Every structure is written in structure tokens, then in C-alpha cells.
Amino acid sequence: MPELYGEIDPPQRLLMGPGPVNAHPRVLRAMSADLLGQFDPEFTAYMNETMALYRRVFMTENRWTMLIDGTARAGIEAALVSLVEPGATVLIVRAGRFGLLLSEIVERAGGRIETVDAEWGAVVPMERIADAIARVRPQVVACVHGDTSTTMAQPLIGLGEICRAAGALSYVDATATLGGMAVETDAWGADIVTGGLQKCMGGPSGSAPITISDRAADFIFARRHTEKGIRRDDLSDGGRPRIASNYFDLAMIMDYWSEKRLNHHTEATTMLYGARECARIALAEGLEARFARHAAAGRAVTAGLRAMGLTVFGDDAYRMSNVTGVYIPDGVDGERVRTRMREDFEIEIGTAFGPLQGRIWRIGAMGYNAMKHKVLITLGALEAVLRAEGFPVKSGAGVDAALESYAS
Ligand SMILES: *Cc1c(COP(=O)(O)O)cnc(C)c1O
């Protein structure tokens, strides 16, 4: 008989990296509830409730606020393949790995890429974005709010106004900040914003909340077939090229979430239960209280790392509150430290990518893990591991500084 392997019984790790993080236990409980058919009235009621809850999470009045089934990248891809027509000029604001991901997806969608770049660890000032928009006249502007690869948060106030004035649609990837920092869809004037659950929403990865302005929805609906079953290859009438993807065709997904309930995919019932519970927990806490909790954790992590004699990465003025980059000190093996954190303390901290690989660790305090005791435990463990690896840290320095930060 072939081996059946063991029952799933993972160790109880504390996930203090850039995501995923430990899910809130209530989310995991919601996800063990019984399944329903996707057109069952009980289930479509849950879908409507989920739309209403995520309008508040995204700080928007947008009717079209729902879930894309898939990880956060599914939300990004749905937004971009639906907004970007072949040959359209797309301006991408790039200051990290996820800016590069936007380029990669836009390129596959056939967009013509223009970029406005900043070094990893910096952000792009809004004036530079405005200048670039004036210069390249894009149809779409795409950017990342919090880029976990660099731990920087891109300021986005004014983006929508500039884009509207230039006739461009705007897209924001807010995966890493949704539920942890203010994702102000309407105040930014952003046309599409997408998120994920596994960062500050405190859930597992596998569902991508999305919100779409009426303006963007009109544009996307104009790209679908005019007549059922008839392909619109002939665009001589001035029609728009249709969306290449079926799964990520937002027009079809909006029809599915609308009162029409036109069949598309089978809604991922269990993920919807989880996403709904994430939003309920976030809104019961209160968004402002939640942002303050993440900010307090971020400040304590930063203070603790500095008190340990380490150098925090990036520009203080634009730091994400929920994930902190810190330089690996000279003479210390970054991967050995991560291994010891895991093996001795059951704590995961993050490595880094691209130009920052081997240079920084990334320590997250997000969602259910943005809590005082988890921050203190992580700093205490890191101190002990660094000392064991021969890096001189005064015993208790990081924990004391973090406690002080929490007290002030
Ligand atoms: C984590 C993260 C993602 C991840 O997407 P997944 O498909 O869920 O892995 C995307 N964008 C940003 C900015 C992120 O921080």
C-alpha cells in the first residue's frame, strides 16, 4: 500500500516576516464552516455582505467591491488585464519588486510600458508622477501602495485627480497595507485597488479583495462582446479589443457578483467565509484603531532594532508601519540567523529579494501579529540569536526600547 503520510500537524510558528502571517483564529474557524452552493440564497447573501464589508475596508462607496478568487496576484492580474488594452500606454510607478511585477503583467497584456522609477528604499514624489503623466499621456497608471520588498509606502494623495485630468485610469496594489495602513480608495481617487488577506487582514492567502470605480467599470464593460457568442475581432467600428483572459475578465466577474448572478467560476466558498470574517474583525476593531495598532508595533520594532545597534533600512518618512527592513550586520550570516530564529524560537523573519538580497532582513508585525507581546518576543529572540552568532548586543536592549516605545 502506498504511504499515506501523516495528518497535517504543522508546528506553531510565529510568522513575523513580510507575509503570510498567522491568521486570526476566528478566520480559521469561519473557514471550517459547511459548504453551500454558490446560488443558494444564504450564500448570495454572504456575497452581498462581503461586498458591503469590503467597501468599508477600502474606504470607498464603490458599488463594485468584491473578491477575486486567487492570491493577491490574481487581483492584480484581473485589474491589469481588464484595464490594459493591447497597445495602450501604461505608466508604472516602480520602486521595488512589486512595481516590477506590474510591468511584467502589463507587458503580457500587450501594454506599452513607460515607467517612473525610484531606488529601492525611496518613493516617487507625486510631482514626478504628474510630470510623467503629462509627458507620456498614459491610458492607465499603475502603482504599489506598500511595497513589502522595500518596506516603503508610496504616498498616493492626488493621484486620482491628476489621472482624471489626464483621462487616465489608475490602479493601486494595496496588498500589503489593506487593513494595516489607510487605504483611502475614494480620497486617493484611485479607479481600481486590490488587496490580499495574508498581510494586515490577518487571514490566509487565497482571496484578493478588489474595488472598482464606476468609471473603470464602464470602461471594462465596453470591452466585452457586443453580442453573445460573437467574437469582436473586427474593431473597425471603433469598439474596444476584448479582454484576453476569461478567468480574470472583470466584466464577467462583475456580472457574476451583480444581481444578475451570471455564472462564471464556482465561488471559493471557504475563502469567502475567511475573507468575510477578516473584514468583520477589522471593522469591529475599527480601522483607525487598527492602523494605530500597526503603527505602534512598527515604531516598537524600529526602536528595538536601533537599540540593538542595528541599522534600519530606508527612508524614515515613508516607512510602512507593518514591515521593517533592517541591515544584516557585517560578519553575521543572515540565513544562519533566520534558521536559528526558526529552530530555536519557532519564529520566522523575512529575507529579501533583488538588490536587497543578503543585505536586509524584513520583520513584519501585521494583522493578528501586530501585537505587543509578539513584537517583544521577536526582538528578544533576535537579540539572543545575534549574541550567539557573535554580534555584541547588550542583553535586553531591544526589548527595553520596544517596551519604552509602547509606553510613550
Ligand atoms: C505580498 C504582496 C503581494 C503578494 O501577492 P500573492 O499573490 O498573494 O503572493 C502582492 N503585492 C504586494 C505589494 C505584496 O506585498
The ligand as an SDF file (V2000), in Angstrom:
LIG
                    3D

 15 15  0  0  0  0  0  0  0  0999 V2000
    2.6210   40.2140   -0.6600 C   0  0  0  0  0  0  0  0  0  0  0  0
    2.3440   41.0820   -1.7940 C   0  0  0  0  0  0  0  0  0  0  0  0
    1.7750   40.5520   -2.9640 C   0  0  0  0  0  0  0  0  0  0  0  0
    1.6040   39.0650   -2.9760 C   0  0  0  0  0  0  0  0  0  0  0  0
    0.7380   38.5000   -3.8280 O   0  0  0  0  0  0  0  0  0  0  0  0
    0.3580   36.9540   -3.6480 P   0  0  0  0  0  0  0  0  0  0  0  0
   -0.1540   36.5950   -4.9570 O   0  0  0  0  0  0  0  0  0  0  0  0
   -0.6740   36.8620   -2.5680 O   0  0  0  0  0  0  0  0  0  0  0  0
    1.6090   36.2370   -3.2760 O   0  0  0  0  0  0  0  0  0  0  0  0
    1.4680   41.4190   -3.9860 C   0  0  0  0  0  0  0  0  0  0  0  0
    1.7320   42.7510   -3.8820 N   0  0  0  0  0  0  0  0  0  0  0  0
    2.3030   43.2760   -2.7810 C   0  0  0  0  0  0  0  0  0  0  0  0
    2.5720   44.7280   -2.6890 C   0  0  0  0  0  0  0  0  0  0  0  0
    2.6340   42.4460   -1.7060 C   0  0  0  0  0  0  0  0  0  0  0  0
    3.2150   42.9320   -0.6150 O   0  0  0  0  0  0  0  0  0  0  0  0
  1  2  1  0
  2  3  1  0
  2 14  2  0
  3  4  1  0
  3 10  2  0
  4  5  1  0
  5  6  1  0
  6  7  2  0
  6  8  1  0
  6  9  1  0
 10 11  1  0
 11 12  2  0
 12 13  1  0
 12 14  1  0
 14 15  1  0
M  END
$$$$
